[in-house]
Amino acid sequence: MEEHKVAEVKNLVKHYGSKDFLTKVLKGIDLTIYEHDFIAVMGPSGSGKTTLLNILSTIDVPTQGTVTIDGRDLSRVSNQELSKLRRDKIGFVFQDYNLLDTMTLQDNIALPLSLNGASAKLCMQKTEQLAAMFGLKEHLKKYPYQLSGGQKQRGATCRALITDPRIIFADEPTGALDSRSSRDLLECLKAVNEGGRATILMVTHDPFSASYAKDVYILKDGLIQCRISRGESRKEFYDRIVDVQTSMGGDFT
């Protein structure tokens, strides 16, 4: 399956601070993400899950180890190549949506594709297609202030998908949503993943959100402690996640 690797880290180490005040966040992580994976990363506060996401998504750089995205070793690419890889191969979904208040939802979704030089016709076609998948077609002419939190987050996810990236990185995407909006977003993420449109790595503290993934990796003290894989039942998967969470202290917020 070598040709289907989307992202990989080997012996990933991350330290912050100086020699006398060194904080060791990641202590040797190995993780491979294959095409069509849907991975959730969980762990207690300070476990390193957000640092891992930031390094994989090119926001941060490792102290030691290798990071490969779409076959490219990030330590061997120029800043210009890195910007192009980030633009073309990676999609981001953040907890606080990051939609532009002065643009309609339609223009927010289309923006990455438009910046890549796509025609107005293609931008419109892809925007409407994604909006229909995420239940947003009737809201495209609205501005962010006219939308609910769930609608804004589904719009932000459409924006992340519009360039057909190799991988979506989602940082606590349900953190600011109520339970109904969280479920709607997670059902959409599950559908686009199972439909072959997205490989997803999601950081979350919430076992309900994690139960929508195919695999859950639990981090603690800068290391991957275990992997939990989904079976036939999402409810059974959720129960196993909660059991592991409880055995590790229970507080993943």
N, C-alpha and C positions, 0 to 999 in steps of 0.2 A: 504493500500500500504506500510505498515511498512517494509515488507521484501525487498522492492525494493529501499530503501534509499541507496545512495552511499556515501553521505557526508552531514554533518549537523553542523551548528554552532548555539549556543544559548547564548544570552546575551554577545556577543563577544565585549570585550573592549581592546583597545591597547593604551598604553601611552609610550612615549619616554622621556628620560631626567630625571633629579632629581626633587625633590619636588619644588625647587624654580624656575626651568626652565622646567616645564612640558608641553609637547605637546600631546594633546589628539587627536589621529588620528581616532580611531574607538570608538563609544560611545554607543554600545549596539545593535549589529547586530544579527538578527535571519534569517537564510537561510537554506533551505533544498534542496538538489540536488538529484533527483531521477534517476534511471537507464534510459538511453536514452535521458535525458535532454540535450539541447544545450543552455547554458545560456551565455549571454554577460553582462559584468559589465562595465558601463560607469559612467563618472562623471568628474567634473572640476579637474584641477591639485590640488592636496592636499586633495581630497575628501576621500581618503583611499582605493581606488580600488586595487592598487598594494599591499598594506599592507594586505588586505583581501585575495588576491590570495596567498601571501607568507605564511600566517598562515594556510590556508586550505591545501596548498601543503607541509606543514611541514618544510618550510624553516625558518619560524619565529614562535614564541610562543606568546600566548595571555597574556595580563596582567590579564584578568578576563574572565570567561566564559568557555564553553566546546566546544571542536572540536572532531567530530566523523568521522572517515573514515572507510568504509566497516564494520560498527558495532563496531569499536574499539575506545574507548575514549583515545585520544592521551596523556592525562595527566596520564594515568594509565599503559602505556606500557614502557618497558625498551628501552634503546638506541639501543640494538641489535634488538629488535622486531620492533622498529621504522624504522631502516635501511632496514629490510626485507619488511615491509609494503611499504616503499618508492620504493624499487626495484621492487616489484611484483605487486603492486596495482595502482601505479601512473605513468603517463607519462607526460613529460614536453616538451613544445615547446616554445623556446625563440625567441626574436626579431632578435638576431644576430647568429642564426643557431647552433652555438657550435659544428660544425663538426670538426673532427680531420683531419688536412691537410695532414698528412702522410699516411692516409688510403683511399682506394677507397670508393666510395659511397656505394658499396655493403657491404664492411666491416664495414662502419660507421652504416649502418642500422642494420646489424646483431649483432653488438657489445653487446647490452644489453642481448640478448638471449644467445649469446656465453658465456658471463660472468655468466649466470645462469646455465651453464653446459649442454646446449642442444647440440645435435649431429650436426655435420657439415651438414648432409643431411637435418635436420629439419630447420636449419638456412637458408640454401639455398632456400628451398621450400617457407618459409614464406617471405623471402626477395624478391624473384621473384614475389610472389603473390601481395605483397604490392606495389612493384615497378610498376607492370602492372596497378594497380588501380589508381596510382598517375602519370601515364604517364612517368615513369622513366626507363623502362626496358632497353632501348638502351643506357642509361647513367651509368649503374652500374659499369663499369670498369674505369670510369673517377674519377679523384681526385677533391676535392672541388674547386680548383683554375680554373678548366676547366668547371665549371658549372655556370649558371646564378644565380642571387639571388633567383628567384622563384624556380628553380630546387633544390637549396640547402635547401630552406625552406620546400619544399615538401619531400625532403629526410629526413630532421630532424623530420617531422611529421610521416613518415614511421618508423623511429627509435623509436619514442615515442609509436607507436602502436604495435610494434612487440612482446611485451611480453603480449599482451591482457590485458592491465591494466583496472582497474575498472573505472578510470577517467583520462581524459587528461586536464592538466592546460596549457593554452596558453596565454602568456604575450605579447600583442601587436604583434601577429604573422605576420601581414601585414605591420608593421611600416617601414620596410626597403625596401618594394617592390613597383614596379610601378603598375599602375592600372590593366594591363593585368595579371601580375603575381599574384596580390592580388585576382583577380577574379578566376583564376585557382585554387589557394590554397583553397579559401573559398568554391568553388564548390566541391572540394575533401572532405573537412571537413564535408560539408552538406551531401554528399553521404555516408560517413562512419558512420555518426550519424544516418541517416535515415535507413541505412542497419543494424542497431543494433550492430555495431562494436565498438562504442565509445560513452561515456558520456563526454561532453565537458563543461568546464567553461573557457571563454575567456575574458580577459581584453582588452578593446580597446577604443580609443578616436574617432573612425571613425564610423559614422552612417551607411555608406555603408557596412562595415564589420559586424556591429551589426545586420543588417537586415537579415543576413543569419542564425541567431540564432532563437530559438523558443520563448525565453523570454529574455527581456532586463530589467536589474535592474539598476536604476539610483541612484548613491550615491552622497550625498552632505553633507559637514560638518560632516562626520563620521557616517552618518545614511542613510538607504535606504529610498529614498523619494518616489519612485514609481516603479511599475512593468508594463511593456508593453508586451503584448502577441501577437504573430503573427496570422494573419487571413489567408485567402486564398492567398492574393496577397503580394508578397515581396515588390513591389513598394509602396503599401499602408502602409505596416509596416515601410518602410524606411521614408515615409512622416510623420508618427506619431512620430517616433524617433526624426526626425529633429524638429518637432513642440515642443516637450518637451525640447529638447536641447536648442532651441531658447528661450523658456519661462524661462529657468534657467540661461540665460546669454550667451549661445551660444559657449563659449570657453571651449571645453573639451580636448584641447591639453595638 
